[in-house]
Amino acid sequence: MRAIEILVILQGPYDHFEETDPVVDIAMDVAEEYDWWTGIFVRHAARDSDLAEEAECKGIVV
């Protein structure tokens, strides 16, 4: 199964849906354009969270 995984790293106070919904909309547009049957998984994390640190360790620039 193909999937689009989105990780939104945020600094400071934020509203989860306000920050992630536009990114999900883009992923959905891409999936539709290429006719993918795919899942879209969205996670969000604070800039100083363990998840953000793990992403940096994997070479993802945050």
N, C-alpha and C positions, 0 to 999 in steps of 0.2 A: 504494500500500500504506500503510495506516495503521500507525503504530507508537507505542508508548509508550517514551519514552526517559527513563531514570532516571539522575540523577547524584547520588551520595552523596558529600558533602564531609565529611571527618573531620579532627578535630584530635587529635594525639597518636597513640600506638600503637593499633592496631586489628587485628581479625581480619576480613578481607574478607567471608567468608560470614556470620559472625555479625551484621555490620552491614548487609549488603545483602539477605539472604534475607527478612527481614520486609517490606521495601519491595517486593520482587518479588512476594511473596504478595498484597499489597494490589493491585498492578497486575493480577495474574492474576484476582483476584476481580472487579475492575472490568471486565476484558475479557470474562469469563464472563457477568456480569450483563447486559451490553449486547450479548451475542452477537457480539462483534467477532472477526474473524479477523485477528489482529494480531501483530506481533513485539514482544517486550519486550527492550530493550537496556539493560543495566545497566553503568555505569562507576562507578568509585570513584576518588577523588583525595584527597590530603592537602590540608589547608586552605591551605598555603603553596605549592601546586603551580601550574604554568602553566595547567593546566586550570581550576582554581578562579579564578585571576585572569582568564582569558578569560570565564568565566561572569559574573563581576562586571562586566566591561566591556560585556557584553550586557544589563546591567540585572537580572541574577538576583541576588537577595539571598542571600548565603551567610554 
